[in-house]
């Protein structure tokens, strides 16, 4: 007989979360694992038109929003920056986008930039897991919206087994926005956790 026992997670985020409620997924396109998003339906397969429209910054790098200083940069060093909170409070404890400060794509990024990617992902994971509500940090890359290399970090709440794997971004869109103060506290934790290993927290304040 196993002596492994579970109990409800108890942090500020968990006490705030609408646990037990059915969330509104009407604004989320696409699909995912059936057991987690049974209410979702795939959209009809649309015509596939080419050439595709240029992504932001593809024709003119001077128009790339990821190159410009941003009020939502929570940390940066000479090579990388992390932006968060730009869409307002999220439903999960932390969501951030990180990108090189140079205008590069994955295909043409110099090796010295790429060499910093793994250590940065490790640092972001550890910094976000310092938020009391967080168990794991998921990373993703789509790059359909911008010609500037960028990746995403999503912090999965502790005990949220429905958020395992690629489904977490869907839950993030369905969960209500956490209170502003909670988001600010979480961003402070991540930013200063990153800055403890170098770089600057909130460089544009």
C-alpha positions as CSV (number, residue, x, y, z in Angstrom):
1,X,0.0,0.0,0.0
2,X,1.4,3.4,-1.0
3,X,1.8,6.1,1.6
4,X,1.8,8.8,-1.1
5,X,-0.9,11.3,-0.1
6,X,-2.2,14.3,-1.9
7,X,-3.9,17.5,-0.7
8,X,-5.2,20.6,-2.4
9,X,-2.5,23.1,-3.3
10,X,-2.7,26.2,-1.1
11,X,-1.1,29.4,-2.5
12,X,-2.6,32.8,-3.2
13,X,-3.0,31.8,-6.9
14,X,-4.7,28.5,-6.0
15,X,-7.1,30.2,-3.6
16,X,-8.0,32.7,-6.3
17,X,-8.3,30.2,-9.2
18,X,-11.9,29.2,-10.2
19,X,-11.4,25.5,-9.4
20,X,-14.5,23.5,-10.0
21,X,-15.9,25.9,-12.5
22,X,-16.4,25.2,-16.2
23,X,-14.5,27.9,-18.1
24,X,-15.5,29.8,-21.2
25,X,-13.5,28.4,-24.2
26,X,-15.5,30.2,-26.9
27,X,-12.7,32.6,-27.7
28,X,-10.0,29.9,-28.2
29,X,-9.4,28.6,-31.7
30,X,-8.1,25.2,-32.6
31,X,-8.0,22.0,-30.6
32,X,-5.9,19.9,-28.3
33,X,-6.0,16.7,-26.1
34,X,-9.6,15.6,-26.1
35,X,-9.8,14.9,-22.4
36,X,-8.8,18.4,-21.5
37,X,-10.8,20.4,-24.0
38,X,-13.8,18.4,-24.8
39,X,-15.8,21.5,-25.6
40,X,-13.4,22.6,-28.4
41,X,-14.0,21.8,-32.0
42,X,-11.6,22.1,-34.9
43,X,-12.4,24.9,-37.4
44,X,-13.0,23.9,-41.0
45,X,-9.8,23.5,-42.9
46,X,-9.3,26.8,-44.7
47,X,-7.8,27.3,-48.2
48,X,-4.0,27.4,-48.0
49,X,-2.9,30.5,-49.9
50,X,0.7,31.3,-51.0
51,X,2.8,33.3,-50.9
52,X,2.1,33.9,-47.2
53,X,1.8,37.4,-45.9
54,X,5.1,38.7,-44.5
55,X,5.5,38.5,-40.7
56,X,6.2,41.6,-38.7
57,X,9.8,42.8,-39.2
58,X,10.3,40.5,-42.2
59,X,10.4,43.1,-44.9
60,X,11.7,46.0,-42.8
61,X,13.6,45.1,-39.6
62,X,13.2,48.7,-38.4
63,X,9.5,48.0,-38.0
64,X,10.1,44.9,-35.8
65,X,8.4,45.4,-32.4
66,X,10.7,42.9,-30.7
67,X,13.7,45.1,-31.5
68,X,12.4,48.2,-29.8
69,X,12.7,48.9,-26.0
70,X,9.5,48.0,-24.3
71,X,7.8,49.0,-21.0
72,X,7.0,45.3,-20.6
73,X,10.6,44.1,-20.5
74,X,11.1,42.6,-17.1
75,X,14.7,41.6,-17.6
76,X,17.5,41.9,-20.2
77,X,21.3,41.5,-20.6
78,X,23.5,42.3,-23.6
79,X,22.1,39.4,-25.7
80,X,18.6,38.6,-24.6
81,X,15.4,40.1,-23.1
82,X,12.3,38.8,-21.4
83,X,9.0,40.5,-21.9
84,X,5.9,39.8,-19.8
85,X,2.6,41.4,-18.8
86,X,2.1,43.1,-22.2
87,X,-1.4,41.6,-22.6
88,X,-2.4,42.4,-19.1
89,X,-2.8,39.8,-16.3
90,X,-2.8,36.2,-17.4
91,X,-4.7,33.3,-16.0
92,X,-1.6,31.2,-15.2
93,X,1.0,32.4,-12.8
94,X,3.5,33.5,-15.4
95,X,3.7,33.9,-19.2
96,X,6.7,35.5,-20.8
97,X,8.3,35.9,-24.3
98,X,12.0,35.9,-24.6
99,X,14.1,36.9,-27.6
100,X,17.6,38.0,-28.7
101,X,18.2,41.7,-28.7
102,X,19.6,41.4,-32.2
103,X,17.1,41.0,-35.1
104,X,17.7,37.4,-36.1
105,X,15.7,34.4,-37.0
106,X,16.4,30.9,-35.8
107,X,17.8,30.1,-39.2
108,X,20.4,32.8,-39.2
109,X,21.1,33.5,-35.5
110,X,24.9,33.5,-34.8
111,X,26.2,30.7,-32.7
112,X,27.1,33.0,-29.8
113,X,23.5,34.0,-29.5
114,X,22.2,30.5,-29.8
115,X,24.7,29.3,-27.2
116,X,23.0,31.5,-24.6
117,X,19.5,30.1,-25.3
118,X,19.8,26.9,-23.2
119,X,21.2,28.6,-20.1
120,X,18.5,31.3,-20.4
121,X,15.8,28.7,-20.6
122,X,17.2,27.1,-17.5
123,X,17.3,30.5,-15.7
124,X,13.7,31.3,-16.7
125,X,12.5,28.0,-15.5
126,X,14.1,28.3,-12.1
127,X,13.0,32.0,-11.7
128,X,9.4,31.2,-12.5
129,X,9.4,28.1,-10.3
130,X,10.2,30.5,-7.4
131,X,6.6,31.7,-7.6
132,X,4.8,29.7,-4.9
133,X,2.0,28.5,-7.2
134,X,4.3,27.0,-9.9
135,X,5.3,23.4,-10.5
136,X,6.8,23.4,-14.0
137,X,7.6,25.8,-16.8
138,X,6.7,24.9,-20.4
139,X,8.5,26.4,-23.4
140,X,7.1,26.8,-27.0
141,X,8.1,28.3,-30.3
142,X,5.7,29.2,-33.1
143,X,7.2,32.3,-34.8
144,X,4.3,32.7,-37.2
145,X,3.7,36.3,-36.1
146,X,7.2,37.8,-36.2
147,X,10.4,37.3,-38.2
148,X,12.4,37.9,-35.0
149,X,13.3,34.7,-33.1
150,X,11.2,34.5,-29.9
151,X,10.1,31.7,-27.6
152,X,7.4,31.5,-24.9
153,X,7.5,30.4,-21.3
154,X,4.3,29.2,-19.5
155,X,4.3,28.4,-15.8
156,X,2.1,25.5,-15.0
157,X,0.3,25.7,-11.6
158,X,1.2,23.1,-9.1
159,X,-1.3,20.2,-9.1
160,X,-2.9,21.3,-12.4
161,X,-2.6,17.9,-14.1
162,X,-5.1,19.1,-16.8
163,X,-2.4,21.6,-17.8
164,X,0.3,19.1,-18.6
165,X,1.9,19.2,-22.1
166,X,0.9,21.4,-25.0
167,X,-2.6,22.1,-23.6
168,X,-1.4,24.8,-21.1
169,X,-1.6,27.7,-23.6
170,X,-5.3,26.9,-24.2
171,X,-6.0,26.9,-20.5
172,X,-4.2,30.2,-20.2
173,X,-6.6,31.7,-22.7
174,X,-9.6,30.3,-20.8
175,X,-8.7,31.1,-17.2
176,X,-9.9,34.5,-16.0
177,X,-7.1,37.1,-15.5
178,X,-5.5,37.0,-12.1
179,X,-5.6,40.2,-10.0
180,X,-3.2,43.0,-11.1
181,X,-1.3,42.9,-7.8
182,X,-0.8,39.1,-8.0
183,X,0.6,39.5,-11.5
184,X,3.0,42.3,-10.4
185,X,4.2,40.2,-7.5
186,X,4.9,37.3,-9.8
187,X,6.7,39.4,-12.4
188,X,8.9,40.8,-9.6
189,X,9.8,37.3,-8.5
190,X,10.8,36.2,-12.0
191,X,12.6,39.5,-12.9
192,X,14.8,39.6,-9.8
193,X,15.4,35.8,-10.0
194,X,16.8,36.3,-13.5
195,X,18.8,39.4,-12.4
196,X,20.4,37.4,-9.6
197,X,22.4,35.6,-12.4
198,X,23.3,38.7,-14.3
199,X,21.5,41.3,-16.4
200,X,19.0,43.9,-15.3
201,X,15.5,43.7,-13.9
202,X,13.0,46.1,-15.3
203,X,15.5,48.1,-17.4
204,X,13.0,50.6,-18.8
205,X,11.3,51.6,-15.5
